[in-house]
Amino acid sequence: MAVKTTCIGAYPKPDFVHLPDWFNVPAGPDTADPTKQWVDALAAMGTEASAIIERGVHQVVKDQVDAGIDIPTDGEVARENYIHYHCRHLNGFDFKTLTEKVLRGGTYSAQLPTINGAISVRDTFLVGDYQRAQAATCQPVKVTMPGPMTVSDTNSDVFYNDPVKLGAAIADALNVEVLALADAGCQHIQIDEPLFARKPDEALQYGFDNLERAFHGCPPSVTRTVHMCCGYPDRLDRNDYPKADPSAYHRIADAIERSCIDAVSFEDAHRHNDLSLLEHLPTTSIIMGFVAIAKSRIEAVDEIRARMLTVLEYMDADRLIAAPDCGLGLLSREQAIAKLTHLSLAAKSL
């Protein structure tokens, strides 16, 4: 009855990859220019940049596979954050004109790029990222990208002035990458929409429609995955960080089941869900978070296994995929490996 395992996205950057990301900004996520530091750091690496990033990606993939992960990611090694890395490849985003904006229910403010023109694809890039990571392993690598609502919320819009139209334009741009990845043979494509947990009403009003738009035409050979965590803290072991309302997953569960989503990723380790939630998802695969990503404590194998067995009282094992709650960027490499190893041992012991 062994349960498959995956990671969500981010992984601690190798110490030889000297690129900034929002996990190591002292004042908190995106409080500085989200791209200038990344561009400057990339330039400082010179002609070796591509080789250094490739080496970093291969190390991160190997860490995950060696820890027993069945579906690894590239660890987002090349990204300053999972949102603006994508936006830099789109027309309509002005990274020189930054706008202060309060985010995630008032948890922090940031200097964000300004959307001041029509959004379209400037250049496709995720196929190259996928191929770079897939070259490191025989395991199928999952590629991640930010969702329309999350991109909308993490930039300042002065062009569309309509969240529905803005989300649709972003979704159309994402769909170009989705179809290119599918054509390249990628079997797992994940769109990250933590804003669905923060703003369930908006998710129901137009968020799911734009997800459908982003995945439009995606062939059945691809597992269409959506990640819906409840929010990152600004530092490790901060217990008072305001998470999304615990009822949010229940409010959108029926819409998830009706949608094109094959697998949905829920946070559960930081704060356990009322598992009656799973009764609303009789056919959707569940990627459940069994290890916390913002706590330095390493969960014991027996502890993880016990929660897995509880979850399996509500669903079949062939639809359950074990994962961390979210990306692992706040942790050290040693902590990430330990958590993933325990997660994998628990999943394989069922």
C-alpha positions in Angstrom: 0.0 0.0 0.0 3.0 2.3 -0.4 2.0 5.9 -1.0 3.9 8.0 -3.6 5.8 11.1 -2.6 6.5 14.5 -4.2 7.9 17.9 -3.3 6.0 21.1 -3.9 8.5 23.5 -5.4 11.3 25.4 -3.6 14.3 23.8 -2.1 17.2 25.4 -0.2 19.6 26.8 -2.8 23.0 25.1 -2.9 25.7 27.3 -1.3 27.5 27.7 -4.6 24.5 29.2 -6.3 24.8 32.8 -5.3 21.3 33.9 -6.3 19.0 35.7 -3.9 15.5 34.5 -3.2 12.7 35.7 -1.0 13.5 33.1 1.7 16.7 35.0 2.6 15.6 38.6 2.4 16.2 39.9 6.0 13.1 42.1 6.1 10.8 39.5 4.7 9.5 38.3 1.3 9.8 40.7 -1.6 10.5 43.8 0.6 13.2 44.7 -1.9 13.3 44.9 -5.7 12.2 41.4 -6.6 14.4 41.2 -9.7 17.3 43.7 -9.6 19.3 41.8 -7.0 18.7 38.6 -9.0 19.8 40.2 -12.2 22.9 41.7 -10.6 23.8 38.4 -9.0 23.4 36.5 -12.3 25.6 39.0 -14.0 28.2 38.6 -11.3 28.4 34.8 -12.1 29.4 35.8 -15.6 29.7 33.1 -18.3 29.6 30.3 -15.7 26.0 31.2 -14.6 24.3 28.6 -16.7 26.7 25.8 -15.6 26.4 26.8 -12.0 22.6 26.8 -12.0 22.6 23.4 -13.8 24.9 22.0 -11.2 22.7 23.4 -8.5 19.5 21.9 -10.1 21.1 18.5 -10.4 22.2 18.5 -6.8 18.7 19.5 -5.6 17.0 16.8 -7.8 19.5 14.2 -6.5 18.9 15.2 -2.9 15.2 14.6 -3.4 15.5 11.3 -5.2 18.1 10.0 -2.7 15.7 10.9 0.0 13.1 8.6 -1.7 10.9 11.2 -3.4 9.1 9.8 -6.4 8.2 13.0 -8.2 10.9 15.7 -7.6 11.0 19.3 -8.7 13.9 21.4 -9.8 13.9 23.2 -6.4 13.3 26.5 -8.1 17.1 27.0 -8.0 17.1 29.6 -10.7 14.2 31.7 -9.3 14.3 34.7 -7.0 10.7 33.7 -6.2 8.2 31.5 -8.0 6.1 34.4 -9.1 8.3 37.1 -10.5 10.7 34.6 -12.2 7.8 33.8 -14.4 6.6 37.4 -14.9 10.0 38.4 -16.2 9.3 36.3 -19.3 6.0 38.1 -20.0 5.2 41.4 -21.7 3.2 43.9 -19.7 5.2 43.8 -16.4 7.4 46.8 -15.6 10.2 45.8 -13.2 11.6 49.3 -13.1 8.5 51.0 -11.8 7.8 49.4 -8.5 4.7 50.0 -6.4 4.3 49.4 -2.7 1.5 47.0 -1.9 0.1 45.3 1.2 -0.1 41.5 0.6 -1.5 38.3 2.0 -4.2 39.8 4.2 -1.9 42.5 5.6 0.9 40.1 6.7 3.6 42.2 4.9 4.1 44.9 2.3 6.4 44.8 -0.7 7.8 46.7 -3.6 6.1 45.0 -6.6 6.4 45.3 -10.4 3.6 47.3 -12.1 1.4 45.8 -14.8 1.1 48.7 -17.3 0.4 46.9 -20.6 -1.3 44.0 -22.2 0.1 40.7 -20.9 1.5 38.2 -23.4 4.4 35.8 -23.7 7.7 37.4 -24.5 9.7 34.1 -24.6 9.0 30.5 -23.4 11.4 29.1 -20.9 9.9 26.4 -18.8 10.7 23.6 -21.3 14.4 24.5 -20.8 14.0 24.4 -17.1 12.2 21.1 -17.3 14.8 19.5 -19.5 17.6 20.7 -17.3 16.0 19.0 -14.3 14.8 15.9 -16.0 18.4 15.3 -17.2 19.3 14.7 -13.6 17.0 11.7 -13.0 14.9 8.9 -14.4 12.1 9.9 -12.1 9.4 12.1 -13.7 10.1 15.8 -12.7 7.3 18.1 -11.9 7.3 21.7 -13.2 5.7 24.5 -11.2 4.3 27.9 -12.2 2.3 30.6 -10.4 -1.4 30.7 -10.9 -3.4 33.7 -12.3 -4.8 34.9 -9.0 -1.5 34.6 -7.3 0.3 36.5 -10.0 -2.4 39.2 -9.9 -2.1 39.6 -6.2 1.7 39.8 -6.2 2.0 42.6 -8.8 0.4 46.0 -9.0 -2.1 46.4 -11.9 -2.7 49.8 -13.4 -3.7 48.5 -16.9 -6.6 46.1 -16.7 -8.3 47.4 -13.5 -10.5 44.3 -13.6 -9.4 41.1 -11.8 -11.3 38.9 -14.1 -9.8 40.2 -17.3 -6.3 40.4 -15.7 -6.6 36.8 -14.5 -7.7 35.6 -18.0 -4.8 37.4 -19.6 -2.3 35.7 -17.2 -4.0 32.4 -17.7 -3.6 32.6 -21.5 0.1 33.3 -21.0 0.4 30.3 -18.6 -1.3 28.1 -21.1 1.4 28.6 -23.7 3.9 27.2 -21.2 1.6 24.4 -20.2 1.2 23.2 -23.7 4.9 23.5 -24.5 5.7 21.4 -21.4 3.2 18.8 -22.4 4.7 18.6 -25.9 8.2 18.2 -24.4 7.0 15.2 -22.4 6.5 16.7 -19.0 4.1 14.4 -17.1 3.4 16.6 -14.0 2.5 20.3 -14.3 1.6 22.2 -11.1 0.0 25.6 -10.9 0.4 27.3 -7.5 -2.7 29.1 -6.2 -2.2 29.9 -2.5 -4.6 32.8 -3.0 -7.5 30.3 -3.3 -7.1 29.6 0.4 -6.7 33.3 1.2 -9.6 34.5 -1.1 -12.1 31.6 -1.5 -14.9 33.8 -2.7 -12.8 35.2 -5.5 -11.6 31.7 -6.3 -15.2 30.6 -6.8 -16.2 33.7 -8.7 -13.5 33.6 -11.3 -10.4 31.8 -10.0 -11.4 28.3 -11.1 -12.5 29.6 -14.6 -9.0 31.0 -15.1 -7.4 27.8 -13.9 -9.4 26.0 -16.6 -8.1 28.5 -19.1 -4.5 27.9 -18.0 -4.8 24.2 -18.4 -7.0 24.3 -21.6 -5.9 21.7 -24.1 -3.6 20.0 -21.7 -3.5 16.3 -22.7 -4.5 13.4 -20.4 -0.9 12.3 -20.3 -0.2 15.2 -17.9 -1.3 15.2 -14.3 -2.8 18.7 -13.8 -1.9 19.7 -10.3 -2.8 22.8 -8.3 -1.1 23.7 -5.0 -3.1 25.6 -2.4 -1.1 26.3 0.7 -2.2 28.7 3.5 0.8 31.1 3.4 4.5 31.3 4.3 5.8 32.9 7.4 8.7 35.4 7.1 11.1 33.2 9.1 11.6 29.7 10.5 9.8 28.7 13.7 7.4 31.7 13.8 4.3 30.2 15.4 2.1 33.3 15.3 2.0 33.7 11.6 -1.5 34.4 10.4 -2.6 31.6 8.1 -5.6 31.5 5.8 -9.0 30.7 7.4 -9.1 26.9 8.2 -12.6 26.7 6.6 -11.3 27.9 3.2 -10.5 24.4 1.8 -14.0 23.2 2.7 -15.5 26.2 0.9 -13.8 25.4 -2.4 -13.7 21.6 -2.2 -16.7 20.9 -4.4 -15.4 23.3 -7.0 -12.1 21.5 -7.0 -13.9 18.2 -7.6 -15.8 19.6 -10.5 -12.8 21.2 -12.1 -10.1 19.9 -14.5 -7.7 19.5 -11.6 -6.3 15.9 -11.3 -4.4 16.4 -8.1 -4.8 19.1 -5.4 -2.1 20.0 -2.8 -3.3 20.8 0.7 -1.3 22.0 3.7 -1.9 19.7 6.7 1.2 19.4 8.9 1.3 23.0 10.2 -2.4 22.8 11.0 -4.4 19.6 10.7 -7.5 19.7 8.5 -10.9 18.5 9.4 -10.7 15.4 7.2 -14.3 15.4 6.3 -12.9 17.7 3.7 -11.8 14.6 1.7 -15.4 13.4 1.5 -16.0 16.2 -1.0 -13.2 15.0 -3.3 -14.0 11.4 -4.2 -12.1 11.3 -7.4 -9.4 14.0 -7.1 -6.0 12.9 -6.0 -4.8 14.5 -2.8 -1.3 15.7 -2.3 -1.2 16.1 1.5 1.4 18.0 3.5 2.8 15.6 6.2 5.9 17.6 7.2 6.0 21.3 8.1 8.1 23.6 6.1 8.5 26.5 8.5 9.4 24.4 11.6 13.0 23.3 12.3 11.8 20.2 14.2 12.2 17.0 12.2 9.0 15.0 12.4 9.5 11.3 13.4 8.7 8.6 10.9 6.1 7.1 13.2 4.5 10.5 13.7 4.2 11.0 9.9 3.0 7.5 9.4 0.3 7.8 12.0 -1.2 10.9 10.3 -1.1 9.1 6.9 -3.1 6.2 8.4 -5.6 8.7 9.7 -5.9 10.3 6.3 -6.3 6.9 4.7 -9.5 6.3 6.7 -11.1 8.9 4.4 -9.6 7.9 1.0 -7.9 5.2 -1.0 -4.1 5.0 -1.0 -3.9 5.1 -4.7 -5.1 8.7 -4.7 -2.9 9.9 -1.9 0.5 11.5 -2.5 2.6 12.5 0.4 4.5 15.8 0.4 5.7 18.7 2.5 3.2 21.4 3.2 4.8 23.8 0.7 8.3 24.7 -0.6 11.3 23.9 1.6 13.2 27.2 1.0 13.2 28.3 4.7 15.0 25.2 5.8 18.7 24.2 5.6 19.7 21.5 3.2 20.3 19.1 6.1 16.8 19.8 7.5 15.2 19.4 4.1 16.9 16.0 3.5 15.9 14.8 6.9 12.3 15.8 6.6 12.0 14.3 3.1 13.7 11.0 4.1 11.3 10.6 7.0 8.4 11.4 4.8 9.5 8.8 2.3 10.1 6.1 4.9 6.7 6.7 6.4 5.0 6.5 3.0 6.8 3.3 2.0 6.0 1.7 5.3 2.2 1.7 4.9 
